[in-house]
Amino acid sequence: MNYNNHVIPMFVSPVVLLSDETVLLLFKSIMSTKVFNDPIHGHIELEPVEVQVIDTMQFQRLRELKQLGVSYYVYLGATHHRFEHSIGVCHLAGVWIKHLRKTQPELNITDTEVKCVRLAGLTHDLGHGPFSHLFENGFIRHALPKSTWTHEQASEDMLSYMVEQNPAVDINDAELTFIKDLIHGKPRSKYPEASKGFLFEIVANTRNSIDVDKFDYILRDCHNVGMKETINPSRLITLSRVIDNQICFNQKEAYNLYEVFHCRFSLFKQVYTHRVSTAIEYMIKDIFLLADPHLKISQNIHDMSQYVFLDDSILLAIERSQKIQLKPARDLLKRLRKRDLYKFIDQVIIPFELLDSGFDKSQITSHMIWKLTNCKELKESDIIVQWLTLNYAMKDRNPVDSVRFYSKYDLNKAVSIRKEQVSGLIPEHYKEVTVRVYSRQTNTRFASMIQIAFRTVLQNINAKIESENLQLQPDSYDQYSVEENDLSLSQESSGGVQLNTPIADHGKNPFLDSPEIRRPTSVSRNGTPSKRLLEVTYFFI
């Protein structure tokens, strides 16, 4: 019997003779490795069990989830999906663990461990919802405020559902437990592989966040949005080894590791949190919230048999629907299609000194801004205040402080390297907080009023800061109000500068020309470090 020019012997059992169909199935399962030509990593060869996983509806769903969510509305090349990202992570995970097995045979890395690490990379994103992080951090957090649901947990649930629904997938119960913990980033029970802590640092590194998931999405996202990446994961993997049960890097790679986190930060700063993309995210979140009572979108997160059908196409389902209950959602979606987007108003970066002194979200709220507009036509819900936090993947900590290095002169000794030993230009702080203001109303008149009110809030905060810096009691400081009639900024303090120029004069925004905002100073009577003032970004409405 022949199949694709291969001679297949008939397998004879003392009891039963296998049919031609059964033999073909056995042959296909043996020979079903696949090669993908990936634009990032070149030719990627996948093992039969990985092909079995890919050829399920649970994994194929990732073809319908854009990797960068709504960024496609701003970056035309951001059309890649979690499908190819997951295959890339699987490939890098395999490269890394095989490198460790080849260079350090004493680690006793088994075939099962290689299999499970690769599968963890392949399946780590199975649980993402429509438009990726928007679904989890935007929609679910508002639709189910008490929920602790995460896409990582959903990935584990979807993996279990996949194995249950596809008996041909060659993953046993012990391997399933191990793969889930690899996705989680640490073992949660006792089993033989749990003692090898370094295995849990390859796909989801909770110790210092250096893992193949990050390597792939940095390379892939930069490639697709047209940014030049400055990292070389292949070199980092080649110059790594396990010491004291953790993955360490050659000391020469210290600066390159900082580059990994700087490149990630740049992607977040310029792409993932682009101010127009964020406005679109708020619109899609509102569309989901309007449709949720009727489509029960949020209820699907706990039912994988329904969640498997939830992907980016949900917007089309809402758009095509003729249900009268979905008309508000369809109307907002029509605004999105016509590019009638929520309007970006202004932003301010919070100085580190203020954050360290306890400055928090209660200091700048939509309610404060709305009250200062003194406009009956505006609702508080028309104003969105976003507190955007960006970091080096470890909150406010330096992730490289948690990395250990080795020297070619001593391959078995792990040491720390201080940032001062690497470069004098490495940042002092590793977290940036920006407050952004958006308006659901796109009317320029309302937008101007919201901008002035926001800057008034900042002006008042700056007055308090100056009082503290001068070691004075915060007596009274100038209060501003936005006059609804003439859209002008008036200062009632007799000692202040009168600013009554209408904001509609786009050539000159009076608030931008206010010296207190344009050139804030930071002073202290006794010479101790003082808090810097809030400086707005120069946006004109």
C-alpha positions in Angstrom: 0.0 0.0 0.0 1.3 3.5 -1.0 0.6 6.9 0.5 2.4 9.9 -1.0 5.1 7.6 -2.4 5.7 6.1 1.0 5.4 2.3 1.3 3.3 1.5 4.3 3.4 -2.0 5.7 0.2 -3.6 6.9 0.4 -3.9 10.7 -0.7 -7.4 11.7 -1.9 -8.3 15.1 -2.5 -11.8 16.4 -6.0 -10.8 17.0 -7.0 -8.1 14.6 -5.9 -6.9 11.1 -5.8 -3.1 10.9 -7.8 -1.5 8.1 -6.3 0.7 5.4 -8.1 3.7 7.0 -6.6 3.0 10.4 -3.1 2.6 9.0 -3.4 5.9 7.1 -4.4 7.7 10.4 -1.4 6.2 12.2 0.9 7.2 9.4 -0.5 10.8 9.2 -0.1 11.2 13.0 3.6 10.0 12.7 4.5 12.1 9.7 2.5 15.3 10.5 5.3 17.8 11.4 4.8 21.1 9.7 7.1 23.9 8.6 6.0 27.5 8.8 7.8 30.3 7.0 7.7 33.1 9.6 8.7 36.7 8.7 10.4 37.1 12.1 12.1 33.8 12.8 12.4 32.2 9.4 11.4 28.6 8.9 9.8 27.1 12.1 9.3 23.4 12.3 6.5 22.2 14.6 6.3 18.8 16.2 3.2 16.5 15.6 1.7 17.3 19.0 2.0 21.0 18.3 0.3 20.5 14.9 -2.5 18.6 16.7 -3.0 21.6 19.0 -2.9 24.1 16.1 -5.5 22.1 14.2 -8.2 22.6 16.8 -10.9 25.3 16.8 -9.7 26.5 20.1 -6.3 27.5 18.7 -7.6 28.5 15.2 -9.7 31.2 17.1 -6.4 33.1 17.5 -6.5 33.9 13.8 -9.4 36.2 14.6 -7.7 38.1 17.4 -5.4 40.9 16.3 -2.2 41.0 18.4 -2.3 44.8 18.9 -6.1 45.2 19.2 -7.2 48.6 17.9 -3.7 49.7 17.0 -4.7 48.8 13.4 -6.9 51.9 13.3 -3.7 54.0 13.7 -0.8 51.8 12.4 -1.7 50.3 9.0 0.7 47.4 9.4 -0.6 46.2 12.8 -2.6 43.5 11.2 -0.8 40.5 12.7 -2.7 38.1 15.0 -2.1 36.1 18.2 -2.0 33.0 16.0 1.5 33.7 14.5 2.7 35.3 17.8 1.9 32.0 19.6 3.8 29.9 17.1 6.8 32.3 17.4 6.8 32.0 21.2 6.6 28.2 20.8 9.7 28.3 18.5 11.7 30.5 20.8 10.8 28.4 23.8 12.1 25.3 22.0 15.3 27.1 20.9 16.0 28.2 24.5 15.3 24.9 26.3 17.2 22.9 23.7 20.2 25.3 24.0 20.2 24.6 27.8 19.9 20.9 27.3 22.8 20.9 24.8 25.2 23.1 26.8 24.4 21.8 30.3 23.6 18.1 30.1 23.8 18.0 33.9 20.4 19.7 34.0 18.9 16.4 32.9 16.3 18.1 30.7 13.9 15.4 29.5 11.9 15.1 26.2 8.7 15.7 28.2 10.1 18.9 29.6 11.0 20.1 26.1 7.6 19.1 24.9 5.7 20.9 27.7 7.8 24.1 27.5 7.1 24.4 23.8 3.4 23.7 24.3 3.2 26.3 27.0 4.6 28.9 24.6 2.2 27.7 21.9 -0.9 28.0 24.2 -0.1 30.8 26.5 -2.4 33.3 24.8 -5.4 31.0 24.2 -7.5 33.0 26.7 -7.3 36.5 25.1 -10.6 38.2 24.4 -11.7 40.5 21.6 -9.2 43.3 21.0 -6.8 41.7 23.4 -6.0 43.7 26.6 -9.0 46.0 25.9 -11.3 43.2 26.7 -9.7 42.3 30.0 -8.5 45.7 31.4 -11.2 47.8 29.9 -14.5 46.0 29.4 -14.4 43.2 32.0 -13.2 45.5 34.7 -16.2 47.7 34.2 -18.8 45.0 33.4 -17.8 42.8 36.3 -16.0 45.1 38.8 -15.7 42.4 41.4 -14.2 39.8 39.0 -10.6 38.7 39.3 -10.7 37.1 35.9 -7.5 37.3 33.8 -6.6 36.2 30.3 -3.9 33.9 31.8 -6.6 32.1 33.7 -8.7 31.9 30.6 -5.7 30.4 28.7 -5.5 27.6 31.2 -9.3 27.0 31.0 -9.2 27.0 27.2 -6.3 24.6 27.2 -8.2 22.2 29.4 -11.3 22.6 27.2 -9.2 21.9 24.1 -7.7 18.7 25.5 -11.2 17.6 26.6 -12.8 18.3 23.2 -9.9 16.9 21.1 -8.9 13.4 22.3 -6.3 13.2 19.5 -4.2 15.9 21.2 -1.4 14.0 22.8 -1.3 15.7 26.2 -1.9 13.6 29.4 -3.1 14.9 32.7 0.4 15.3 34.3 1.6 17.2 31.3 -1.5 19.4 31.3 -0.8 20.4 34.9 2.8 21.2 34.1 1.9 23.3 31.0 -0.6 25.3 33.0 2.0 26.1 35.6 4.5 27.1 32.9 1.9 29.6 31.6 1.3 30.7 35.2 5.0 31.3 35.8 5.5 29.1 38.9 4.6 25.6 40.1 1.5 25.4 42.2 1.8 21.8 43.3 4.5 19.1 43.8 5.6 17.0 40.8 9.0 16.0 39.4 9.5 19.0 37.1 8.4 21.5 39.8 11.9 21.5 41.3 13.4 22.9 38.2 12.7 26.5 38.7 14.5 27.7 35.5 11.9 25.9 33.3 9.3 28.4 34.6 11.4 31.4 33.5 11.3 30.6 29.8 7.7 31.4 28.8 6.4 33.5 31.7 9.2 34.8 33.9 7.8 36.2 37.1 11.3 36.9 38.6 12.6 39.5 36.1 10.2 39.3 33.1 12.8 38.2 30.6 11.0 35.5 28.6 10.3 34.4 25.1 6.8 35.9 25.1 8.4 39.3 25.4 11.1 38.5 22.9 8.6 37.6 20.2 6.1 40.4 20.6 8.8 43.0 20.7 10.3 41.7 17.4 6.9 41.0 15.8 5.2 44.3 16.8 8.2 46.4 15.8 8.4 44.7 12.4 4.7 45.3 11.7 4.3 48.9 12.9 7.6 50.0 11.2 9.7 50.5 14.3 13.4 49.5 14.4 14.0 47.1 17.2 17.3 47.1 19.1 17.2 43.7 20.7 18.8 40.3 19.7 17.0 37.5 21.5 19.1 34.9 19.7 22.3 36.3 21.3 20.7 36.5 24.7 19.6 32.9 24.5 23.0 31.7 23.3 24.8 33.6 26.1 22.6 32.2 28.9 23.0 29.3 31.3 21.4 27.9 34.4 23.1 28.7 37.7 21.5 28.1 41.1 18.3 26.9 39.4 17.8 30.2 37.6 18.6 31.4 34.1 21.6 33.8 34.1 23.3 35.8 31.3 26.8 36.6 30.3 27.9 39.8 32.0 28.5 41.3 28.5 24.7 41.3 28.0 23.8 43.6 30.9 23.3 46.6 28.6 21.4 44.6 26.0 18.9 43.5 28.7 18.3 47.1 29.5 17.7 47.6 25.8 15.0 44.9 25.9 13.0 46.8 28.5 13.6 50.2 26.9 12.4 48.8 23.6 9.3 47.5 25.3 8.7 50.8 27.0 9.0 52.6 23.6 6.4 50.3 22.1 4.0 51.0 25.0 4.7 54.8 24.8 4.4 55.2 21.1 2.2 52.3 19.9 0.2 50.4 22.5 -1.0 53.6 24.3 -1.1 56.0 21.3 -3.6 58.7 22.3 -5.9 58.0 19.2 -5.8 54.3 19.8 -6.8 54.9 23.4 -9.7 57.0 22.3 -10.9 54.2 20.0 -10.4 51.7 22.9 -12.8 53.7 25.1 -15.3 53.8 22.2 -15.2 50.0 21.8 -15.4 49.5 25.5 -18.5 51.6 25.6 -19.9 49.6 22.6 -19.4 46.4 24.5 -20.9 47.8 27.7 -24.0 49.0 25.7 -24.4 45.5 24.1 -23.5 43.4 27.1 -27.0 43.4 28.7 -28.4 41.9 25.5 -25.6 39.7 24.2 -24.3 38.6 27.6 -20.7 39.1 26.4 -19.2 39.2 29.9 -20.9 36.0 31.0 -19.0 34.0 28.3 -15.7 34.3 30.2 -16.6 31.3 32.4 -18.0 29.1 29.7 -15.3 28.0 27.2 -17.9 26.4 24.9 -19.2 30.0 24.3 -15.9 31.9 24.8 -14.3 30.0 22.0 -16.6 31.9 19.6 -15.8 35.3 21.1 -13.3 37.2 19.0 -12.8 40.5 17.1 -15.8 39.7 14.9 -18.1 40.7 17.7 -18.1 44.2 16.4 -19.5 43.0 13.1 -22.1 40.9 14.9 -23.3 44.1 16.7 -23.2 46.1 13.5 -25.3 43.5 11.5 -27.8 43.0 14.2 -31.3 44.5 13.7 -32.3 44.3 17.4 -33.7 47.5 18.6 -31.9 47.0 22.0 -28.6 47.2 20.2 -29.3 50.5 18.5 -27.2 52.6 21.0 -24.3 50.3 20.4 -24.7 50.4 16.7 -24.9 54.2 16.7 -21.6 54.5 18.6 -20.1 52.0 16.2 -21.2 54.1 13.3 -19.3 57.0 14.9 -16.2 54.8 15.0 -16.7 53.9 11.3 -17.0 57.6 10.4 -13.9 58.5 12.5 -16.0 60.6 14.8 -13.8 59.6 17.7 -13.8 60.6 21.3 -11.7 63.7 21.5 -8.3 63.8 23.2 -8.2 66.9 25.4 -4.9 67.2 27.2 -2.3 65.3 29.4 0.2 65.8 32.1 3.0 63.6 33.3 3.1 63.3 37.1 6.5 64.1 38.6 8.2 61.2 40.5 8.4 63.3 43.7 4.6 63.7 43.7 4.1 60.0 43.2 6.4 59.2 46.1 4.5 61.6 48.3 1.2 59.8 47.8 -0.3 61.7 44.9 -3.1 59.5 43.6 -6.2 59.3 41.4 -8.2 61.3 44.0 -6.2 64.4 43.1 -7.5 64.7 39.5 -11.0 63.4 38.7 -13.6 63.8 36.1 -15.9 65.2 38.7 -13.5 68.0 39.5 -13.1 68.9 35.9 -16.8 68.8 35.2 -17.6 71.0 38.2 -15.2 73.6 36.9 -16.7 73.7 33.5 -19.9 75.1 35.0 -21.7 73.9 31.9 -25.2 72.4 32.2 -25.0 70.9 28.7 -22.0 68.7 29.8 -22.4 65.6 31.9 -19.7 64.2 34.2 -19.8 61.0 32.1 -18.7 63.0 29.1 -15.3 63.4 30.6 -12.8 60.5 30.8 -9.7 60.8 33.0 -7.1 58.1 32.3 -4.3 57.4 34.7 -1.8 55.7 32.4 1.1 53.8 34.0 4.0 52.7 32.0 7.0 50.9 33.4 9.8 48.4 32.7 7.5 45.4 33.3 8.2 45.2 37.0 6.0 48.0 38.4 8.4 50.7 39.7 11.4 48.4 40.1 14.4 47.9 37.9 14.0 44.4 36.4 17.7 43.9 35.8 18.2 44.1 39.5 16.6 40.7 39.6 18.9 39.2 36.9 22.0 37.3 37.7 25.1 37.2 35.5 28.1 35.0 35.0 31.6 35.6 33.7 33.5 33.4 31.2 36.1 33.0 33.9 33.6 31.4 36.3 30.6 29.8 34.6 29.1 28.5 37.9 29.0 31.7 39.9 26.0 34.0 39.6 26.5 37.7 40.5 24.4 40.9 40.4 25.5 43.9 38.3 24.5 47.4 39.5 23.2 49.8 36.8 26.1 52.2 37.6 28.4 49.5 36.4 26.6 49.3 33.1 26.1 52.9 32.1 25.6 56.4 33.6 22.6 57.0 31.4 20.4 54.2 32.6 17.2 55.7 34.1 16.8 56.4 37.8 13.1 55.7 37.8 11.2 52.8 36.2 7.6 54.0 36.3 5.9 56.8 34.5 2.4 58.0 35.3 0.5 60.2 32.8 -2.9 61.7 33.3 -4.9 62.0 30.1 -8.3 63.6 29.6 -10.7 62.7 26.8 -14.2 63.9 25.9 -17.0 61.7 24.6 -18.4 65.0 23.2 -16.5 66.1 20.1 -17.9 69.6 20.0 -14.9 72.0 20.0 -16.7 74.4 22.3 -17.1 71.7 25.0 -13.6 70.3 24.4 -12.1 73.8 25.0 -14.1 74.2 28.2 -12.9 70.8 29.4 -9.3 71.6 28.6 -9.4 74.9 30.5 -11.1 73.2 33.5 -8.5 70.4 33.5 -5.7 73.0 33.5 -7.4 74.9 36.3 -7.3 71.8 38.4 -3.5 71.6 37.7 -3.1 75.2 38.5 -4.7 74.7 41.9 -2.5 71.7 42.6 0.6 73.7 41.6 -0.4 76.4 44.0 -0.6 73.9 46.9 2.8 72.4 45.8 4.4 75.9 45.8 3.0 76.5 49.3 4.5 73.3 50.6 7.8 74.0 48.9 8.0 77.4 50.6 7.1 75.8 53.9 4.0 77.9 54.2 0.6 76.9 55.4 -1.7 76.5 52.4 -3.8 79.5 53.1 -5.9 80.5 50.1 -4.9 80.4 46.5 -6.4 81.6 43.3 -9.5 79.8 42.1 -10.4 79.9 38.5 -13.7 79.3 36.8 -14.7 78.6 33.2 -17.4 81.0 32.1 -19.9 79.3 30.0 -21.0 82.4 28.1 -17.8 83.5 26.5 -15.6 80.4 27.0 -12.9 82.5 28.6 -10.7 81.9 31.6 -11.0 84.5 34.3 -8.9 84.9 37.4 -10.8 86.5 40.3 -7.8 87.1 42.4 -6.9 90.8 42.4 -3.2 90.0 42.3 -3.4 87.8 39.3 -3.2 88.4 35.6 -6.6 88.9 33.9 -7.0 86.3 31.1 -10.3 86.9 29.3 -9.2 86.1 25.7 -11.7 83.7 24.2 -10.4 80.1 23.9 -11.9 80.0 20.4 -8.9 82.1 19.3 -6.9 79.0 18.2 -3.8 80.9 17.5 -3.2 81.7 21.1 -4.5 79.7 24.1 -4.4 82.0 27.1 -3.9 79.2 29.5 -0.8 78.0 27.7 0.6 81.5 28.0 0.1 81.5 31.8 3.6 81.7 33.3 2.6 79.4 36.2 1.8 76.6 33.8 4.5 77.2 31.1 7.5 77.6 33.4 6.8 76.0 36.8 9.5 76.4 39.3 10.4 74.2 42.2 11.7 76.0 45.3 12.6 75.3 48.9 13.5 77.7 51.7 15.8 75.3 53.6 17.5 73.8 50.5 15.8 70.4 50.8 14.6 68.8 47.6 11.3 70.2 46.5 8.4 68.8 44.5 8.3 69.7 40.9 5.1 71.3 39.5 2.7 69.8 37.0 3.5 70.8 33.4 0.9 70.3 30.7 1.7 69.2 27.3 1.2 71.8 24.6 -1.9 70.7 22.9 -4.3 73.1 21.2 -8.0 72.3 20.9 
